[in-house]
């Protein structure tokens, strides 16, 4: 069991969550979460922070208190046993590797689609398994596998019985009592070796009983004594195996929550070295995180602080300065900083310099924005370094930062964190929302009549509450303003994955027009509203749609809403009978697989064999069944764009892409010509 449970990283993903009776949350049911990033929006005092804190309370270190109950329900709930009050339920999806790790403790782990884990107000957990058919059963954990050790005990018993048979033929006084010894050995072999509390008694009982059999001489006594030693060693191995609680082993495979708070994770100017070495987390969690992110162990800190060799200490200080500063500046584009450590006998000191001011300044005297970023960077790198997958919880990240700094944060979250990390954050900032991927957004609203906080997917319809989703509206508006101010022609795409693909296509096939064209969206989420904005403003635009069922359905909806058919381009219009259903199908098998491999460079992704199946569906199935996590069309699309912009696309792919860009340009040029004729009348 140990071998299957301790290998490399786990990949369990949080699929959805339900929260009951936690502060302002009365009952939030079955909130679906995204594979990588979920963004929470809503007005102040709606329960957004409470939602994050409820997730963090799943950790066994958190102890619920009466004030965690909703005020208007507290009196009634306190009359119930704490063990009957569910607080948070997680649905977690294991991948193939997780199922393999669990096979020894979870019967039929291979057939589990989701694990459902609930934490109650008294702190205990309940566990169940959900099959692919949706059938839920209580999760019964198997006893640890000790069959190998029990088999060894059986062999020891048989070996002693054979030796005693030889002794009986040699020793007449023992022969008449051998049946008594065999009876004791048979009783030992029938024992329940899964009962850890009785194992020592079993060894003692059989050893004493065998020693008490009459007629023994010294050779017989020696063999019985050796048998006792051998079975005690095996029994000790069994005790070690049984001491591993299967529930605890299962729990160690679940994701852990990392909740970044500015107050607890703030980096201090200095710490008392004796206190910090004794208990880093208690002395300063922020400094402890910074040291972990730098690769500074407590042992190394103590060693450097105590050395009398100043040169050695200064070399180390420069090494760690370069290490942490390089990482910070990789994603921080506002300015270039250096983080300095100074190791003294009684304290560890941190200071900051930048390219414009080379004098060392303590962190507390830097801007609030940089203090937050340093704390954020250190906390997240420290949190995601553990083998368990991490769910990062962020409350209004980058609030103190300029919009450019917030975009740096988004890039850090997208690119720096391991692929098995999930992120959930609250924001009021349009810069923290991707207008091309509104599927990530969840609305949070505090309802009246005692209903409490509710969480739902973003709704864009005639009743769209702009005040509730103000950051979303502003993010979309900013994208539109960019289009209107800096570009002449607009292409609206159906989904977030097609934006980078088309941007790459134009870079490779129409490089002289890249600055004149903006690719916007997402029509699959905004439906007719975005195209109608362009239509009513009489702006040149064309809607691009994949030729799948969803795309054809959008065509009908757009035409009914008043979008002219001439301004809608299906992939099949540009490449009839040849383009397949999606943009990815225009790329050669080899080029697209190169993009997949570079996107998931830490995985060994085999190239699927050629077939009539849609390109992305093949990879979705390959990732789900073979690698155990979801395939991201958009991430691969961004890699395709980068390769095409660097002129690394193969000729077959570029030629196919040129057909679709020419089709889109033709529709746009026709509109420009029509507008010009109308203006001259």
C-alpha positions in Angstrom: 0.0 0.0 0.0 2.8 2.4 0.8 4.2 2.3 -2.7 0.9 3.1 -4.3 0.0 6.0 -2.0 3.3 7.9 -1.9 4.3 8.4 -5.5 4.6 11.9 -6.9 1.7 14.4 -7.1 -2.0 13.9 -6.6 -4.4 15.4 -9.0 -7.8 15.4 -7.2 -9.9 18.4 -8.5 -12.7 20.2 -6.8 -15.8 20.0 -9.1 -18.5 21.6 -6.9 -19.3 22.6 -3.4 -22.4 23.0 -1.1 -22.3 25.1 2.0 -24.9 25.1 4.8 -25.3 27.2 7.9 -22.1 29.1 7.8 -22.5 32.8 8.8 -24.5 34.6 6.1 -24.8 31.4 4.1 -27.9 29.4 4.9 -27.9 27.0 1.9 -25.7 27.2 -1.2 -26.2 24.1 -3.2 -24.1 22.4 -5.9 -22.0 25.4 -6.9 -20.0 24.3 -9.9 -16.4 25.4 -10.0 -14.0 25.7 -13.0 -11.1 23.4 -13.7 -8.5 26.2 -13.2 -10.0 29.6 -12.2 -13.3 30.7 -10.7 -14.0 34.4 -10.2 -16.6 35.6 -7.7 -18.3 39.0 -8.2 -21.0 40.9 -6.3 -21.7 44.0 -4.3 -20.2 44.6 -0.8 -21.7 42.7 2.1 -23.1 39.9 0.0 -21.1 37.0 1.5 -18.2 36.7 -0.9 -15.6 36.6 1.8 -17.8 34.3 3.8 -17.9 31.9 0.9 -14.1 31.7 0.8 -13.8 31.3 4.6 -16.4 28.5 4.4 -14.2 26.7 1.9 -11.1 27.3 4.1 -13.0 25.8 7.1 -12.9 22.4 5.5 -9.4 22.1 6.9 -9.3 19.9 10.1 -7.3 22.7 11.8 -10.4 24.9 11.8 -12.7 24.6 14.8 -16.3 25.8 14.4 -17.7 28.1 17.0 -21.3 29.3 17.7 -20.7 32.6 15.9 -20.2 30.6 12.7 -23.9 29.8 12.6 -26.3 32.2 10.8 -27.6 34.6 13.5 -31.3 34.1 12.7 -30.9 30.3 12.9 -28.4 30.0 15.7 -30.8 29.4 18.6 -32.6 26.6 16.7 -29.4 25.0 15.4 -27.7 25.0 18.8 -30.5 22.7 20.0 -29.3 20.1 17.6 -26.3 17.8 18.1 -23.3 19.4 16.4 -22.6 16.1 14.7 -25.9 16.5 12.7 -25.2 20.0 11.3 -23.4 19.7 7.9 -21.4 22.8 7.0 -19.5 22.2 3.8 -19.6 19.4 1.2 -17.0 19.0 -1.5 -17.4 16.9 -4.7 -13.9 15.8 -5.8 -12.9 14.2 -9.1 -10.0 11.7 -8.9 -7.8 11.0 -12.0 -6.4 7.6 -13.0 -3.3 8.0 -10.8 -5.4 8.9 -7.8 -7.6 5.8 -8.3 -4.5 3.7 -8.5 -3.1 5.2 -5.2 -6.5 4.4 -3.5 -7.0 0.9 -4.8 -5.8 -0.8 -1.6 -8.1 1.2 0.7 -11.1 2.0 -1.5 -12.9 -1.0 -3.0 -13.8 -0.5 -6.6 -11.9 2.8 -6.7 -11.5 2.4 -10.5 -15.3 2.9 -10.9 -15.6 6.1 -8.8 -16.4 9.2 -10.7 -16.6 11.6 -7.7 -15.9 11.5 -4.0 -18.3 13.4 -1.8 -16.9 14.6 1.5 -18.9 16.5 4.1 -17.6 18.3 7.2 -19.9 18.8 10.1 -20.1 21.4 12.9 -18.4 19.1 15.4 -15.5 18.7 13.0 -16.1 15.1 11.8 -16.3 14.1 8.2 -18.5 11.7 6.2 -17.4 10.1 2.9 -19.3 8.7 -0.1 -18.5 7.7 -3.6 -20.5 8.6 -6.7 -20.4 6.4 -9.8 -20.5 7.7 -13.4 -24.2 6.8 -13.4 -24.8 9.1 -10.5 -25.3 6.4 -7.9 -24.1 7.4 -4.5 -22.9 4.9 -1.8 -21.3 5.3 1.5 -17.5 5.0 1.2 -16.3 1.9 3.0 -12.6 1.9 3.5 -10.9 -1.5 3.2 -8.7 -2.8 5.9 -5.0 -2.4 5.1 -3.6 -5.2 3.0 -1.6 -7.5 5.3 -1.9 -10.7 3.2 1.8 -10.9 2.6 2.6 -10.7 6.3 -0.1 -13.2 7.2 1.2 -15.5 4.6 4.6 -15.3 6.2 3.1 -16.2 9.6 1.4 -19.3 8.0 4.7 -20.4 6.6 6.4 -19.9 10.0 3.8 -22.1 11.6 4.1 -24.8 9.0 7.9 -24.7 9.3 7.8 -25.2 13.1 5.2 -28.0 12.8 7.5 -29.8 10.4 10.5 -29.3 12.7 8.5 -30.6 15.6 7.6 -33.7 13.6 11.3 -34.5 13.2 11.8 -33.9 16.9 8.9 -36.2 17.7 10.6 -39.1 15.8 13.8 -38.4 17.7 12.3 -37.7 21.2 9.7 -40.3 22.4 8.9 -38.2 25.5 7.8 -35.3 23.2 6.1 -37.5 20.5 3.1 -38.3 22.7 2.5 -34.5 23.3 3.1 -33.2 19.7 -0.6 -33.1 19.0 -0.9 -30.5 21.8 1.7 -28.3 20.0 -0.1 -28.7 16.7 -3.3 -27.6 18.3 -1.7 -24.4 19.5 -0.2 -23.7 16.1 -3.6 -24.3 14.4 -5.3 -21.9 16.8 -2.6 -19.3 16.0 -3.1 -19.6 12.3 -6.9 -19.2 12.6 -6.5 -15.9 14.5 -7.7 -12.5 13.3 -4.5 -10.6 12.5 -6.5 -7.4 11.5 -7.2 -6.8 15.2 -4.2 -4.7 16.1 -5.2 -4.6 19.8 -4.8 -8.4 20.1 -1.6 -9.0 18.2 0.8 -8.9 21.1 -1.5 -11.2 23.0 -1.5 -13.7 20.1 2.3 -13.8 20.1 2.6 -14.2 23.8 -0.1 -16.8 24.0 1.3 -19.1 21.4 4.8 -18.7 22.6 4.0 -19.6 26.2 1.6 -22.4 25.2 4.3 -24.0 23.0 6.9 -23.7 25.7 4.5 -25.5 28.1 4.2 -28.6 26.0 5.8 -31.5 28.0 8.7 -33.7 26.8 10.9 -31.0 25.3 14.7 -31.0 25.1 17.0 -28.2 24.3 16.8 -28.5 20.5 13.0 -28.3 20.7 13.1 -25.3 23.0 15.5 -23.6 20.6 13.2 -24.0 17.6 10.2 -22.8 19.6 12.2 -19.7 20.8 13.3 -18.9 17.2 9.7 -19.3 16.0 8.6 -16.8 18.7 11.3 -14.3 17.6 10.3 -14.6 13.9 6.6 -14.2 14.3 7.1 -11.2 16.7 9.1 -9.4 14.0 6.3 -10.1 11.4 3.6 -9.1 13.9 5.5 -5.8 14.4 5.3 -5.2 10.7 1.6 -5.9 10.7 1.1 -3.4 13.6 2.9 -0.7 11.5 0.7 -1.3 8.5 -2.5 -1.4 10.6 -1.5 1.9 12.3 -1.9 3.7 9.0 -5.5 4.9 9.2 -7.0 4.4 5.7 -9.3 7.5 6.3 -6.2 9.5 7.0 -4.4 8.2 3.9 -7.5 9.1 1.8 -7.6 12.6 3.4 -4.0 13.2 2.5 -4.9 12.9 -1.2 -7.6 15.6 -1.0 -6.7 19.1 -2.1 -5.8 21.6 0.6 -7.0 25.2 0.8 -4.5 28.1 0.9 -6.3 31.3 2.0 -4.1 34.3 1.5 -4.7 37.1 4.0 -2.7 40.3 4.1 -2.7 40.5 7.9 -1.3 37.1 8.6 0.9 36.8 5.5 2.5 40.2 5.6 6.3 40.2 5.4 7.9 41.9 8.5 11.0 44.0 8.4 12.8 41.6 10.7 12.2 38.6 13.1 13.9 37.5 16.3 16.1 34.7 15.2 15.7 32.5 18.3 11.9 32.7 18.1 11.8 32.2 14.4 14.0 29.1 14.4 12.0 27.6 17.3 8.6 28.2 15.6 8.6 29.9 12.2 4.9 29.9 11.5 4.0 31.2 14.9 6.6 33.9 14.9 5.8 35.2 11.4 3.9 33.2 8.7 4.8 35.9 6.2 8.6 35.5 6.8 8.3 31.7 6.9 6.6 31.8 3.4 9.2 34.2 2.1 12.0 31.9 3.3 10.3 28.8 1.7 9.9 30.6 -1.6 13.6 31.5 -1.5 14.7 28.0 -0.7 16.0 29.0 2.7 15.6 26.2 5.3 15.5 27.0 9.0 18.7 24.9 9.4 20.4 27.0 6.7 19.3 30.3 8.4 20.7 29.2 11.7 23.9 28.1 10.1 24.4 31.5 8.3 23.5 33.5 11.4 26.0 31.7 13.6 29.0 31.7 11.2 32.0 34.0 11.9 32.9 33.9 8.2 31.5 37.2 6.9 32.5 36.5 3.3 30.6 33.2 3.3 27.5 34.9 4.8 27.7 37.7 2.2 28.0 35.2 -0.7 24.9 33.4 0.6 23.0 36.7 1.0 23.7 37.6 -2.6 22.6 34.1 -3.8 19.2 34.2 -2.0 18.7 37.8 -3.1 19.2 36.9 -6.8 17.0 33.8 -6.4 13.9 35.5 -4.9 14.3 38.8 -6.9 14.5 36.9 -10.2 11.2 35.2 -9.4 9.4 38.3 -8.3 10.5 40.4 -11.3 9.5 37.7 -13.8 5.8 38.7 -13.4 6.1 42.2 -11.9 6.4 44.6 -14.7 5.9 47.9 -12.7 9.5 48.1 -11.7 12.6 45.9 -11.0 13.1 45.1 -7.4 15.8 43.3 -5.3 14.9 41.6 -2.0 17.9 41.4 0.4 18.4 39.2 3.4 20.7 40.0 6.3 21.6 37.2 8.7 22.7 38.3 12.2 23.1 36.4 15.4 19.9 37.7 16.9 17.7 38.6 14.0 16.9 38.0 10.3 16.3 41.2 8.4 14.7 41.9 5.0 15.0 45.0 2.9 14.1 46.1 -0.6 15.9 48.1 -3.3 14.8 49.1 -6.8 16.5 50.3 -10.0 15.8 53.9 -9.2 16.6 53.9 -5.5 19.5 51.6 -4.5 19.4 52.3 -0.7 17.9 49.5 1.2 14.4 50.2 2.5 12.4 47.9 4.9 9.2 46.3 3.4 6.9 48.4 5.6 8.2 51.6 3.9 7.4 50.4 0.4 4.0 50.9 -1.2 1.0 49.0 0.0 0.8 47.4 -3.5 4.4 46.1 -3.4 4.0 44.8 0.2 0.9 42.9 -0.9 2.6 41.5 -4.0 5.6 40.3 -2.0 3.3 38.6 0.5 1.1 37.1 -2.2 4.1 35.8 -4.2 5.7 34.2 -1.2 2.5 32.7 0.1 1.4 31.1 -3.1 4.8 29.6 -4.0 5.0 28.2 -0.5 1.5 26.8 -0.6 1.7 25.1 -4.0 5.1 23.4 -3.4 3.5 20.5 -1.4 2.6 17.2 -3.2 -1.1 17.7 -2.4 -3.0 19.7 -5.0 -3.8 23.2 -3.7 -6.9 25.3 -4.0 -5.8 29.0 -3.7 -8.4 31.3 -2.1 -7.8 35.0 -2.7 -10.0 37.9 -1.3 -9.9 40.8 -3.8 -6.3 40.1 -5.0 -4.3 43.2 -6.1 -6.8 45.6 -4.6 -4.0 48.1 -3.9 -2.5 47.7 -7.4 -2.7 49.7 -10.6 -4.6 47.9 -13.3 -1.3 46.9 -15.0 -0.2 45.3 -11.7 -3.5 43.4 -11.5 -2.9 42.1 -15.0 0.5 41.0 -13.7 -1.3 39.0 -11.0 -3.6 37.4 -13.5 -0.6 36.3 -15.6 1.2 35.0 -12.5 -1.9 32.9 -11.6 -2.2 31.6 -15.2 1.4 30.8 -15.9 3.4 30.2 -12.6 1.2 27.9 -10.5 1.3 24.2 -11.1 -1.3 22.7 -13.5 -3.1 20.9 -10.7 -3.7 24.1 -8.7 -7.2 25.6 -8.7 -7.8 29.3 -8.0 -10.9 31.0 -6.6 -10.8 34.7 -6.1 -13.1 37.6 -5.3 -12.8 40.8 -7.3 -14.3 44.2 -7.8 -11.8 45.1 -10.6 -12.5 44.8 -14.3 -8.8 44.2 -14.8 -9.1 40.8 -12.9 -11.9 39.6 -15.3 -11.3 38.0 -18.7 -14.0 39.4 -21.0 -13.3 36.4 -23.3 -14.0 33.8 -20.7 -17.0 34.8 -18.7 -17.7 31.1 -18.0 -15.3 31.6 -15.1 -17.5 34.2 -13.4 -19.9 33.4 -10.5 -22.3 36.0 -9.1 -22.8 36.2 -5.3 -25.8 37.9 -3.9 -27.4 38.1 -0.4 -31.1 37.4 -0.7 -33.9 38.6 1.5 -36.4 36.7 3.7 -33.7 34.7 5.5 -32.5 33.0 2.3 -28.9 34.1 2.9 -26.1 34.2 0.3 -26.6 32.6 -3.0 -24.0 31.7 -5.7 -24.8 31.2 -9.4 -23.3 31.3 -12.8 -23.2 34.7 -14.5 -26.5 35.4 -16.2 -26.4 37.7 -19.3 -30.0 38.2 -20.3 -32.6 40.9 -20.5 -32.7 41.1 -16.7 -28.9 41.4 -16.4 -28.2 43.2 -13.1 -25.4 45.5 -14.1 -24.8 46.8 -10.5 -24.3 43.2 -9.3 -21.9 42.4 -12.1 -20.3 45.8 -12.5 -16.7 44.5 -12.9 -17.9 42.2 -15.7 -19.7 45.0 -17.5 -16.6 47.2 -17.1 -14.3 44.5 -18.4 -16.4 43.9 -21.5 -16.8 47.7 -22.0 -13.0 48.2 -21.8 -12.6 45.5 -24.4 -15.1 47.3 -26.7 -13.5 50.7 -26.1 -10.1 49.2 -27.1 -11.8 47.9 -30.3 -13.4 51.3 -31.1 -10.4 53.5 -30.3 -7.4 51.5 -31.7 -8.8 49.2 -34.4 -10.8 49.6 -37.6 -12.2 46.1 -38.1 -13.7 43.7 -35.5 -14.2 40.0 -35.5 -16.4 38.5 -32.9 -15.6 34.9 -32.0 -17.9 32.3 -30.5 -15.7 31.2 -27.6 -12.5 32.1 -25.6 -10.5 29.3 -27.3 -10.9 30.7 -30.8 -9.6 34.2 -30.0 -5.9 33.3 -29.8 -6.2 30.9 -32.7 -7.6 33.6 -35.0 -5.0 36.1 -33.7 -2.3 33.6 -34.6 -3.9 33.0 -38.0 -3.9 36.7 -38.9 -0.3 37.1 -37.6 0.8 34.2 -39.9 -1.3 35.0 -43.0 -2.1 38.8 -42.9 0.8 40.3 -40.9 0.2 43.8 -42.4 -3.4 43.9 -41.1 -2.8 42.8 -37.5 -2.8 46.3 -36.1 -6.2 47.1 -37.8 -8.1 44.1 -36.6 -9.3 43.3 -33.1 -10.8 39.9 -32.2 -13.4 40.1 -29.5 -16.1 38.0 -27.9 -17.4 35.8 -26.5 -20.6 35.4 -28.6 -21.5 32.0 -27.0 -21.9 33.8 -23.7 -23.2 37.2 -24.7 -25.4 35.7 -27.4 -26.9 38.5 -29.7 -26.1 41.4 -27.4 -22.5 42.0 -28.5 -23.1 41.7 -32.3 -26.2 44.0 -32.0 -24.0 46.6 -30.3 -21.8 46.7 -33.4 -24.8 46.5 -35.7 -26.6 49.5 -34.1 -23.3 51.5 -34.0 -22.9 50.7 -37.8 -19.4 49.4 -37.2 -17.6 47.0 -39.6 -17.7 43.5 -37.9 -18.1 39.9 -38.7 -19.1 37.0 -36.4 -16.9 33.9 -36.7 -18.5 30.6 -35.5 -17.2 27.0 -35.5 -19.3 24.7 -37.6 -20.5 22.4 -34.8 -24.0 22.1 -33.3 -23.4 25.0 -31.0 -22.2 27.3 -33.8 -25.2 26.4 -36.0 -27.5 27.1 -33.1 -26.0 30.5 -32.6 -26.5 31.3 -36.3 -30.2 30.9 -35.9 -30.4 32.9 -32.7 -28.3 35.8 -34.2 -30.4 35.9 -37.4 -33.6 36.0 -35.3 -32.2 38.9 -33.3 -31.5 40.9 -36.5 -27.9 40.2 -37.2 -27.5 40.0 -41.0 -26.5 36.6 -42.4 -23.8 38.3 -44.4 -22.0 39.2 -41.2 -21.9 35.7 -39.9 -19.2 33.3 -41.1 -19.3 29.6 -40.2 -16.1 27.6 -40.6 -17.8 25.5 -43.2 -18.6 28.6 -45.3 -14.9 29.2 -45.8 -13.8 25.6 -46.3 -16.9 23.7 -47.4 -16.4 19.9 -47.0 -12.8 20.4 -45.9 -12.6 22.5 -42.7 -14.2 20.1 -40.3 -16.0 21.5 -37.3 -13.4 23.7 -35.5 -10.4 25.9 -36.1 -8.1 23.3 -34.6 -9.0 21.0 -37.5 -7.3 23.3 -39.9 -3.9 22.7 -38.3 -1.8 19.7 -39.2 -1.8 16.8 -36.7 1.9 17.3 -36.1 1.7 21.1 -35.6 -1.2 20.9 -33.2 0.4 18.1 -31.2 3.6 20.3 -30.9 1.4 23.0 -29.4 -0.2 20.5 -27.0 3.2 19.2 -26.0 4.6 22.7 -25.4 1.5 23.7 -23.4 1.8 20.6 -21.1 5.6 20.3 -21.1 5.6 18.6 -17.7 3.5 15.7 -19.1 4.2 12.9 -21.6 1.4 13.5 -24.0 1.2 10.8 -26.8 -0.1 11.9 -30.2 -3.5 10.4 -31.0 -3.7 8.4 -34.2 -5.4 10.2 -37.2 -9.2 9.7 -37.3 -12.4 11.4 -38.3 -13.0 12.4 -34.7 -12.8 16.1 -33.9 -9.3 17.1 -33.0 -10.1 18.6 -29.6 -12.4 15.7 -28.7 -9.6 13.3 -29.2 -7.4 15.2 -26.8 -10.2 15.8 -24.3 -10.7 12.0 -24.2 -6.9 11.3 -24.1 -6.4 13.7 -21.2 -9.5 12.6 -19.3 -8.9 8.8 -19.6 -5.1 8.7 -19.9 -3.8 11.7 -17.9 -6.7 12.2 -15.5 -7.4 15.9 -15.9 -9.2 18.2 -18.3 -7.8 19.4 -21.6 -7.8 23.2 -22.1 -8.5 24.3 -25.7 -7.7 27.9 -24.8 -4.3 27.2 -23.2 -3.3 25.2 -26.3 -4.7 28.0 -28.5 -2.5 30.5 -26.8 0.5 28.3 -27.6 -0.6 28.0 -31.2 -0.8 31.8 -31.4 2.7 32.2 -30.0 4.1 29.7 -32.5 2.4 31.3 -35.4 3.5 34.8 -34.3 7.1 33.4 -34.3 6.6 32.1 -37.8 6.8 28.5 -36.6 3.7 27.1 -38.2 4.0 24.5 -40.9 2.9 25.3 -44.5 -0.1 23.0 -44.5 -1.5 24.7 -41.4 -0.8 28.3 -42.6 -2.4 27.6 -46.0 -5.6 26.3 -44.4 -5.7 29.3 -42.0 -5.3 31.7 -44.8 -8.5 30.5 -46.3 -10.5 31.4 -43.2 -8.7 34.8 -42.8 -9.4 35.7 -46.4 -13.1 34.8 -46.0 -13.4 37.0 -42.9 -11.5 39.9 -44.5 -13.8 39.6 -47.6 -16.8 40.1 -45.4 -15.2 43.1 -43.6 -14.1 44.7 -46.9 -17.5 44.5 -48.3 -19.0 46.3 -45.3 -16.3 49.0 -45.5 -17.1 49.5 -49.2 -20.8 49.7 -48.5 -20.2 52.2 -45.8 -18.1 54.3 -48.1 -20.7 54.3 -50.8 -23.4 55.2 -48.3 -21.3 58.1 -47.0 -20.8 59.5 -50.6 -24.5 59.6 -51.4 
